[in-house]
Amino acid sequence: MVDEHTPLPPVPSARAVVKKRARVSLVWIIPIVAAVVGAWVAVTRYMSEGPKITIIFSSAEGLEPGKTKIHYKGVDVGTITAIRLSEDHQRVVATAEMAPRTEDFLVEDTQLWVVRPRISGANITGLGTLISGAFIGMRIGSSQEEKREFIALDAPPVVSGDVAGRFFALKTGDLGSLDTGTPIFFRRLQVGQIASYQLSKDGRYFTIEIFVQTPYDQYVTPNTRFWQASGVDMQISAGGLKIETQSVLSILIGGVAFETPANGAVLPPAEPNTLFTLYNTRGEAYEPPPHNPQTYQLIFKESVRGLEPGAPVDLRGIRIGEVTEVRAQFDATNFEFSTPVTISVDPQRLGVKITDLRLGENLETIRRKLIDALVSRGLRAQLRTGNLLTGATFVGLDFFPDAKKAQVQWSQNPPELPTVKGQIEKTEDELSDVIKKLDQMPLKEIGDNLQKSLGDLDETLVTARGTLSNANKIVAPDSVQGQELDNALQEVSRAAQSLRVLADYLERHPDALIRGKTGDAK
């Protein structure tokens, strides 16, 4: 038995032993490698793809997802991947995937359009798409602002971005034969073309955007004149027939020409997008602009056929204004029909120049006194024929000393100038007077009297022949009395013949009693 006081042997202390981890199992290596490869493929694919954009078209004609390409200068820079209708079903929305590193192409003023076969003005484009199919054209803008949604143009831009030159604007009331791509001429050399045109909101005029190439754009100055050079400009004057045209191309499709007056001040080139007026002809373009024009009214009681707004108003062949309005009016008081014609006259073209105006003098009062003085000396307005082929008429101002006295109606607005009958109207009145005089003449009685006189003359001749026969029996043939008697009878015979000729002529030309004999009887 062991004594309880006997010490026990020492017990060893506990020590923690760290268990070594097992190595990674080969089973996990395959998923890890697959994940790394997948991430690398995703990153590579993401890096190889370009940005995606949205293009809005008015129609999907010629577009096919996965086939229709986007070209820039002939290089494929994108592909249409999907096409759908817009929410309102009015437009077509296409999604396109661009090539890598084309982010700087997609800016605010970048333009896109569908390239198809197209004939515009003098340009024929897109013929290659007849074989390859339609594609999307692209013009890179210069903006710094990025954009991912674009609205495609309905027509390709006429001027590419890499052509040097400047844009200008023209204002006209009639587009005529002009169209996008119509050429611009300078001294009969084609230097540009029409880029676009737009009708104003009120529908009163067109604004035409033109592009003039460098170095010809430097010849466009603030006082440059533009006019339509379409077709052939033919004029007949005292110098003969004059025909002007820019080129055969302008005859076929039209054109716009411009020049700068050589006698004016030399001005620097015009700023881009400067607005100019487009005139109908070169002559109209070079007419001096009216200075403080005056408006007057003319009342005609005759036919104004052929008179239209824009017709010239001239004073003895010098154009001083134009017709601005032609209308009709009916006076219910005296039941008369008349035609008021409004004209605009440039006082400077009349040769009137008022200088050294004294203090207190009214310029309008001086002009009224001048017009009153001219009217008192016979100044009248008259309708005249300007073109026998077209029947166009114009207003001519001239002095008629025998015209009835008249005054300018300054109380009206605009003031009324006196008029006289037109040339045709005056000629018709003269012919009518002649016909009335002929109708009043007793032509039948005159003819009967002539016939009776001729009958009496014939009886006289018969009697004279009988007397001559008896005389021949008494007077010797060779005697003096016989010869004198023969001469007398011959004179009587010639007188009778003359009377017959006169009677025949008056029967065929009864007006000869008034106007006289104008020619030999036929």
Phi, psi and omega per residue, in radians:
M1 nan 2.333 -3.048
V2 -1.527 2.454 -3.115
D3 -1.341 2.368 -3.108
E4 -1.179 -0.249 3.109
H5 -1.615 0.013 -3.134
T6 -1.365 2.204 -3.137
P7 -1.175 2.514 -3.132
L8 -1.518 2.716 3.114
P9 -1.193 2.625 -3.118
P10 -1.157 2.475 -3.140
V11 -1.733 2.321 -3.135
P12 -1.168 2.478 -3.117
S13 -1.310 2.663 -3.127
A14 -1.344 2.485 -3.140
R15 -2.310 2.244 -3.118
A16 -1.331 2.310 3.127
V17 -1.934 2.109 3.131
V18 -1.379 2.211 -3.118
K19 -1.501 2.257 3.129
K20 -1.209 2.354 3.117
R21 -1.267 2.672 3.110
A22 -1.416 2.658 3.085
R23 -1.166 2.735 -3.118
V24 -1.067 2.432 -3.115
S25 -1.355 2.570 3.127
L26 -1.111 -0.290 -3.118
V27 -1.132 -0.546 -3.076
W28 -1.465 -0.202 -3.095
I29 -1.191 -0.689 -3.081
I30 -1.117 -0.821 3.105
P31 -1.098 -0.648 -3.133
I32 -1.129 -0.804 3.128
V33 -1.092 -0.707 3.132
A34 -1.099 -0.693 3.135
A35 -1.149 -0.737 3.121
V36 -1.105 -0.773 3.136
V37 -1.111 -0.719 3.119
G38 -1.097 -0.740 3.121
A39 -1.123 -0.698 3.130
W40 -1.140 -0.712 3.112
V41 -1.123 -0.724 -3.138
A42 -1.104 -0.795 3.141
V43 -1.123 -0.729 3.131
T44 -1.095 -0.743 -3.141
R45 -1.162 -0.717 3.120
Y46 -1.095 -0.717 3.135
M47 -1.214 -0.476 -3.112
S48 -1.465 -0.255 3.141
E49 -1.574 2.544 3.076
G50 -1.639 -3.118 3.140
P51 -1.217 2.747 3.088
K52 -1.826 2.421 -3.122
I53 -2.267 2.868 3.089
T54 -2.070 2.276 3.140
I55 -2.125 2.284 -3.125
I56 -1.821 2.163 -3.140
F57 -2.017 2.767 3.027
S58 -1.420 -0.386 3.129
S59 -2.684 2.629 3.124
A60 -1.684 0.294 -3.111
E61 -1.072 2.187 3.117
G62 1.491 -0.075 -3.110
L63 -1.705 2.375 3.111
E64 -2.391 2.216 3.107
P65 -1.069 2.368 3.121
G66 1.435 -0.177 -3.108
K67 -2.077 -0.697 -3.092
T68 -1.255 2.153 -3.080
K69 -1.760 2.804 3.006
I70 -1.886 2.125 -3.067
H71 -1.977 2.447 2.983
Y72 -2.261 1.954 -3.100
K73 0.972 0.672 3.096
G74 1.453 -0.003 -3.124
V75 -1.798 2.381 3.118
D76 -1.306 2.007 -3.107
V77 -2.082 0.126 3.132
G78 3.124 2.962 -3.109
T79 -2.487 2.420 3.031
I80 -1.290 2.170 -3.081
T81 -1.848 -0.450 -3.110
A82 -2.686 2.624 3.120
I83 -2.382 2.330 3.104
R84 -2.583 2.905 3.070
L85 -1.477 2.673 3.089
S86 -1.276 3.011 -3.094
E87 -1.092 -0.611 -3.139
D88 -1.570 0.073 3.099
H89 1.079 0.355 -3.118
Q90 -1.754 -0.389 -3.087
R91 -2.321 2.981 -3.141
V92 -1.974 2.258 -3.134
V93 -1.906 2.114 -3.138
A94 -2.013 2.446 3.054
T95 -1.813 2.320 -3.100
A96 -2.236 2.483 3.066
E97 -1.859 2.096 -3.083
M98 -1.507 2.828 3.095
A99 -1.268 2.774 3.115
P100 -1.042 2.627 3.093
R101 1.054 0.672 3.053
T102 -2.016 0.316 -3.123
E103 -1.079 -0.627 -3.115
D104 -1.306 -0.127 3.047
F105 -1.324 -0.510 -2.940
L106 -1.646 1.447 -3.133
V107 -2.130 3.113 -2.973
E108 -1.024 -0.761 -3.052
D109 -1.746 0.330 3.015
T110 -1.226 2.450 -3.089
Q111 -2.088 2.480 3.126
L112 -2.291 2.576 3.135
W113 -2.775 2.807 3.112
V114 -1.558 2.245 3.130
V115 -1.628 2.006 3.083
R116 -2.313 2.932 3.023
P117 -1.057 2.227 -3.034
R118 -2.573 2.411 3.038
I119 -2.042 2.042 -3.111
S120 -2.442 2.017 -3.121
G121 1.073 -2.165 3.131
A122 -1.674 0.075 -3.051
N123 -1.813 2.358 3.008
I124 -2.137 1.956 -3.034
T125 -2.198 2.864 3.023
G126 1.303 0.332 -3.129
L127 -1.166 -0.494 3.134
G128 -1.136 -0.394 -3.133
T129 -1.283 -0.179 3.061
L130 -1.104 -0.470 -3.137
I131 -1.796 -0.823 -3.042
S132 -1.484 -0.304 -3.076
G133 1.633 2.892 -3.097
A134 -1.212 2.644 3.042
F135 -2.478 3.023 -3.102
I136 -1.721 2.106 3.048
G137 -1.502 2.725 -3.041
M138 -2.497 2.387 2.999
R139 -2.216 2.103 -3.054
I140 -1.361 2.315 3.116
G141 -1.469 3.124 -3.110
S142 -1.945 0.110 -3.126
S143 -1.252 2.773 3.089
Q144 -1.738 -0.053 -3.102
E145 -1.630 2.212 -3.106
E146 -1.280 2.697 3.141
K147 -2.645 2.515 -3.130
R148 -2.166 -0.052 3.119
E149 -2.237 2.228 -3.051
F150 -2.266 2.643 3.021
I151 -1.873 2.082 -3.064
A152 -1.207 2.544 3.078
L153 -1.287 2.561 3.086
D154 -1.245 -0.494 3.130
A155 -2.425 2.596 -3.138
P156 -1.158 2.575 3.079
P157 -1.122 2.444 -3.105
V158 -1.233 -0.663 -3.058
V159 -1.863 2.193 3.080
S160 -1.365 2.757 -3.043
G161 -1.216 -0.311 -3.080
D162 -1.644 0.112 3.097
V163 -1.631 2.193 -3.112
A164 -1.341 2.447 3.130
G165 2.779 -2.985 -3.117
R166 -2.395 2.667 3.099
F167 -1.690 2.493 3.026
F168 -2.327 2.944 -3.113
A169 -2.168 2.491 3.097
L170 -2.139 2.510 3.138
K171 -2.061 2.231 -3.116
T172 -2.584 2.665 3.108
G173 -1.544 -0.250 -3.105
D174 -2.416 2.157 -3.108
L175 -1.292 -0.484 3.129
G176 1.077 -2.335 -3.117
S177 -1.666 0.197 -3.099
L178 -1.322 2.581 -3.132
D179 -2.693 2.995 3.072
T180 -1.081 2.240 -3.100
G181 1.647 -0.075 3.093
T182 -1.078 2.334 -3.040
P183 -1.248 2.671 3.035
I184 -1.918 2.277 -3.074
F185 -1.998 2.481 2.980
F186 -2.279 1.957 -3.064
R187 0.942 0.791 3.105
R188 1.166 0.239 3.066
L189 -1.878 2.239 3.132
Q190 -1.267 2.094 -3.048
V191 -2.164 0.044 -3.128
G192 -3.139 -2.863 -3.120
Q193 -2.827 2.896 3.107
I194 -1.379 2.225 -3.109
A195 -1.569 -0.692 -3.123
S196 -2.902 2.971 3.051
Y197 -2.617 2.722 -3.074
Q198 -2.605 2.383 3.101
L199 -1.456 2.406 -3.140
S200 -1.142 2.827 -3.084
K201 -1.125 -0.580 3.120
D202 -1.486 -0.041 3.088
G203 1.252 0.374 -3.050
R204 -1.721 -0.366 -3.106
Y205 -2.725 2.908 3.094
F206 -1.924 2.536 2.966
T207 -1.940 2.045 -3.060
I208 -1.874 2.219 3.077
E209 -1.658 2.170 3.141
I210 -2.087 2.722 3.104
F211 -2.169 2.187 3.109
V212 -1.978 2.186 -3.058
Q213 -1.311 2.727 3.009
T214 -1.338 2.395 0.200
P215 -1.708 0.177 -3.042
Y216 -1.326 -0.288 3.134
D217 -1.167 -0.328 3.122
Q218 -1.253 -0.266 3.128
Y219 -1.494 -0.056 3.067
V220 -1.581 1.916 -3.124
T221 -2.026 2.998 -3.122
P222 -1.030 -0.420 3.135
N223 -1.817 0.353 3.087
T224 -1.241 2.498 3.135
R225 -1.908 2.313 3.079
F226 -1.978 2.478 3.077
W227 -2.601 2.788 3.127
Q228 -1.333 2.181 -3.133
A229 -1.886 0.568 -3.111
S230 -1.353 2.481 3.055
G231 1.197 -2.579 -3.075
V232 -2.105 2.252 3.082
D233 -1.692 1.864 -3.081
M234 -1.962 2.265 -3.137
Q235 -2.300 2.409 3.064
I236 -1.969 2.060 -3.098
S237 -2.337 -3.021 3.126
A238 -1.121 -0.431 3.127
G239 -1.444 -0.057 3.129
G240 1.992 -2.843 -3.130
L241 -1.498 2.254 -3.130
K242 -2.186 2.149 -3.119
I243 -2.111 2.242 3.132
E244 -2.209 2.413 3.033
T245 -2.715 2.663 -3.114
Q246 -1.404 -0.776 3.140
S247 -2.948 2.980 3.070
V248 -1.101 -0.584 3.133
L249 -1.106 -0.709 3.137
S250 -1.182 -0.503 3.089
I251 -1.176 -0.652 -3.068
L252 -1.393 -0.799 -3.013
I253 -2.113 -0.022 -3.129
G254 1.583 -3.134 -3.133
G255 3.098 2.993 3.077
V256 -2.230 2.306 3.126
A257 -2.072 2.700 3.092
F258 -2.521 2.634 3.067
E259 -2.594 2.809 3.061
T260 -2.018 2.206 -3.121
P261 -0.947 2.278 -3.084
A262 -1.335 -0.399 -3.080
N263 -1.569 0.028 3.131
G264 -1.586 3.120 3.122
A265 -1.234 2.544 3.122
V266 -1.363 2.033 -3.088
L267 -1.959 2.713 3.088
P268 -1.212 2.844 3.125
P269 -0.991 2.570 -3.134
A270 -1.237 2.669 3.112
E271 -1.247 2.662 3.090
P272 -1.007 2.554 3.124
N273 1.163 0.339 3.045
T274 -1.143 2.415 -3.103
L275 -1.620 2.231 3.102
F276 -2.120 2.790 3.049
T277 -1.568 2.322 3.086
L278 -1.696 2.000 -3.123
Y279 -1.580 2.850 -3.118
N280 -1.331 -0.666 -3.105
T281 -2.382 2.919 3.109
R282 -1.163 -0.677 3.117
G283 -1.083 -0.715 3.106
E284 -1.176 -0.602 -3.141
A285 -1.159 -0.573 -3.077
Y286 -1.644 0.046 3.038
E287 -1.222 2.371 3.132
P288 -1.130 2.445 3.140
P289 -1.136 2.535 -3.134
P290 -1.133 2.481 3.132
H291 -1.976 1.945 -3.139
N292 0.924 1.041 -3.086
P293 -1.143 2.586 3.126
Q294 -1.913 2.447 -3.103
T295 -1.849 2.312 3.110
Y296 -2.336 2.856 3.116
Q297 -2.122 2.444 3.103
L298 -2.106 2.386 3.129
I299 -1.931 2.017 3.101
F300 -1.931 2.385 3.094
K301 -1.912 0.447 3.130
E302 -2.224 3.109 -3.133
S303 -1.212 2.345 3.109
V304 -1.932 0.472 3.126
R305 -1.011 2.290 -3.124
G306 1.642 -0.135 3.124
L307 -1.673 2.107 -3.088
E308 -2.280 2.765 3.040
P309 -0.989 2.356 -3.058
G310 1.738 -0.190 3.102
A311 -1.134 2.533 -3.063
P312 -1.258 2.665 2.950
V313 -2.061 2.070 -3.071
D314 -2.215 2.781 3.078
L315 -2.090 1.805 -3.117
R316 0.939 0.791 3.066
G317 1.586 -0.110 -3.141
I318 -1.791 2.137 -3.109
R319 -1.261 2.183 -3.120
I320 -2.117 -0.051 -3.135
G321 3.129 -2.821 -3.118
E322 -2.664 2.816 3.081
V323 -1.401 2.280 -3.120
T324 -1.861 -0.420 -3.105
E325 -2.738 2.442 3.051
V326 -2.285 2.115 -3.130
R327 -2.470 3.118 -3.108
A328 -2.138 2.642 3.071
Q329 -2.548 2.668 -3.135
F330 -2.239 2.219 3.130
D331 -1.613 1.918 -3.099
A332 -1.287 -0.243 -3.127
T333 -1.297 -0.920 -3.137
N334 -1.891 0.140 3.077
F335 0.975 0.858 3.103
E336 -2.001 2.464 3.106
F337 -1.857 2.308 3.141
S338 -2.470 2.952 -3.110
T339 -2.215 1.819 3.035
P340 -1.323 2.304 3.123
V341 -2.111 2.170 3.129
T342 -1.703 2.283 -3.139
I343 -2.155 2.688 3.057
S344 -2.080 2.165 -3.036
V345 -2.093 2.370 3.086
D346 -1.635 1.992 -3.107
P347 -1.050 -0.552 -3.116
Q348 -1.168 -0.554 3.121
R349 -1.271 -0.277 3.039
L350 -1.338 -0.136 -3.085
G351 1.473 0.204 -3.122
V352 -1.643 2.135 3.121
K353 -2.402 1.974 -3.079
I354 -1.655 2.110 3.139
T355 -2.152 2.874 3.100
D356 0.930 0.880 3.112
L357 -1.194 2.140 -3.083
R358 -1.294 2.749 -3.137
L359 -1.132 2.252 3.130
G360 1.650 -0.248 3.121
E361 -1.376 2.428 -3.131
N362 -1.699 2.161 -3.131
L363 -1.083 -0.663 -3.132
E364 -1.147 -0.656 3.116
T365 -1.133 -0.697 3.123
I366 -1.128 -0.718 3.128
R367 -1.136 -0.684 3.119
R368 -1.121 -0.740 3.109
K369 -1.068 -0.693 3.136
L370 -1.121 -0.823 -3.136
I371 -1.130 -0.701 3.108
D372 -1.074 -0.681 3.131
A373 -1.164 -0.695 3.126
L374 -1.165 -0.727 3.131
V375 -1.148 -0.664 3.118
S376 -1.133 -0.411 3.108
R377 -1.630 0.123 3.020
G378 1.887 0.222 3.115
L379 -1.208 2.141 -3.138
R380 -2.423 2.780 3.059
A381 -1.766 2.464 -3.059
Q382 -2.505 2.482 3.030
L383 -1.398 2.317 -3.124
R384 -2.351 2.690 3.141
T385 -1.435 2.184 3.138
G386 -1.696 -0.501 -3.105
N387 -2.583 2.048 -3.121
L388 -1.220 -0.472 -3.109
L389 -1.320 -0.802 -3.088
T390 -1.618 -0.282 -3.101
G391 1.351 0.217 3.138
A392 -1.205 2.457 3.119
T393 -2.111 2.886 3.095
F394 -2.515 3.046 3.141
V395 -1.785 2.139 3.110
G396 -1.936 2.301 3.046
L397 -1.780 2.271 -3.123
D398 -2.705 3.016 -3.126
F399 -1.747 2.233 3.115
F400 -2.133 1.629 -3.075
P401 -1.048 -0.506 -3.095
D402 -1.556 0.047 -3.119
A403 -1.210 2.674 3.101
K404 -1.111 2.609 3.139
K405 -1.115 2.431 -3.122
A406 -2.620 2.856 3.132
Q407 -2.314 2.717 3.087
V408 -1.357 2.264 3.127
Q409 -1.475 1.458 -3.110
W410 -1.250 -0.286 -3.113
S411 -1.274 -0.330 3.128
Q412 -1.518 2.775 3.096
N413 -2.263 1.891 0.025
P414 -1.343 2.845 3.138
P415 -1.070 2.601 -3.097
E416 -1.784 2.195 3.065
L417 -1.662 2.548 3.134
P418 -1.257 2.707 -3.108
T419 -2.263 2.867 2.998
V420 -2.243 2.906 -3.139
K421 -1.141 2.599 -3.139
G422 -1.251 2.967 -3.107
Q423 -1.069 -0.800 -3.127
I424 -1.161 -0.742 3.125
E425 -1.092 -0.712 3.133
K426 -1.144 -0.736 3.109
T427 -1.109 -0.708 3.112
E428 -1.104 -0.688 3.110
D429 -1.117 -0.724 3.133
E430 -1.120 -0.746 3.095
L431 -1.112 -0.656 3.118
S432 -1.128 -0.676 3.106
D433 -1.130 -0.721 3.126
V434 -1.093 -0.759 -3.135
I435 -1.116 -0.679 3.114
K436 -1.108 -0.724 3.128
K437 -1.128 -0.683 3.101
L438 -1.132 -0.691 3.126
D439 -1.137 -0.545 -3.114
Q440 -1.386 -0.294 -3.120
M441 -1.343 2.424 3.108
P442 -1.401 1.189 -3.068
L443 -1.088 -0.623 -3.131
K444 -1.152 -0.755 3.125
E445 -1.122 -0.697 3.124
I446 -1.085 -0.759 3.125
G447 -1.119 -0.722 3.123
D448 -1.099 -0.721 3.136
N449 -1.131 -0.685 3.114
L450 -1.114 -0.761 3.128
Q451 -1.096 -0.686 3.109
K452 -1.145 -0.701 3.130
S453 -1.126 -0.687 3.107
L454 -1.141 -0.637 3.097
G455 -1.128 -0.758 3.098
D456 -1.085 -0.661 3.136
L457 -1.144 -0.682 3.099
D458 -1.084 -0.716 3.111
E459 -1.113 -0.660 3.114
T460 -1.115 -0.719 3.137
L461 -1.131 -0.679 3.121
V462 -1.111 -0.742 3.123
T463 -1.129 -0.696 -3.133
A464 -1.139 -0.670 3.110
R465 -1.118 -0.689 3.103
G466 -1.134 -0.666 3.108
T467 -1.141 -0.707 3.126
L468 -1.111 -0.669 3.128
S469 -1.109 -0.740 3.097
N470 -1.157 -0.628 -3.131
A471 -1.189 -0.601 3.139
N472 -1.112 -0.524 3.117
K473 -1.266 -0.461 -3.092
I474 -1.649 -0.760 -3.063
V475 -1.589 2.454 3.101
A476 -1.141 2.540 -3.087
P477 -1.041 -0.625 -3.082
D478 -1.660 0.192 -3.103
S479 -1.384 2.833 3.131
V480 -1.171 -0.659 -3.127
Q481 -1.117 -0.633 3.120
G482 -1.158 -0.714 3.131
Q483 -1.139 -0.725 3.131
E484 -1.134 -0.665 3.116
L485 -1.147 -0.668 3.073
D486 -1.094 -0.769 3.140
N487 -1.087 -0.719 -3.142
A488 -1.093 -0.757 3.133
L489 -1.147 -0.629 3.102
Q490 -1.136 -0.680 3.104
E491 -1.114 -0.750 3.111
V492 -1.085 -0.696 3.131
S493 -1.122 -0.743 3.123
R494 -1.138 -0.676 3.102
A495 -1.094 -0.711 3.112
A496 -1.126 -0.706 3.119
Q497 -1.119 -0.720 3.116
S498 -1.090 -0.699 3.114
L499 -1.123 -0.658 3.095
R500 -1.111 -0.764 3.119
V501 -1.078 -0.740 3.116
L502 -1.093 -0.742 3.134
A503 -1.111 -0.741 3.105
D504 -1.100 -0.738 -3.115
Y505 -1.138 -0.752 3.132
L506 -1.171 -0.527 3.094
E507 -1.174 -0.619 3.124
R508 -1.534 -0.463 -3.113
H509 -2.308 1.318 -3.130
P510 -1.167 -0.418 -3.134
D511 -1.227 -0.140 3.135
A512 -1.182 -0.337 3.081
L513 -1.152 -0.410 -3.127
I514 -1.750 -0.837 -3.040
R515 -1.655 -0.223 -3.075
G516 1.559 3.070 -3.134
K517 -1.401 2.113 -3.090
T518 -1.676 -0.252 -3.113
G519 -3.024 3.085 3.130
D520 -1.251 2.513 3.091
A521 -1.155 2.416 -3.115
K522 -1.878 nan nan
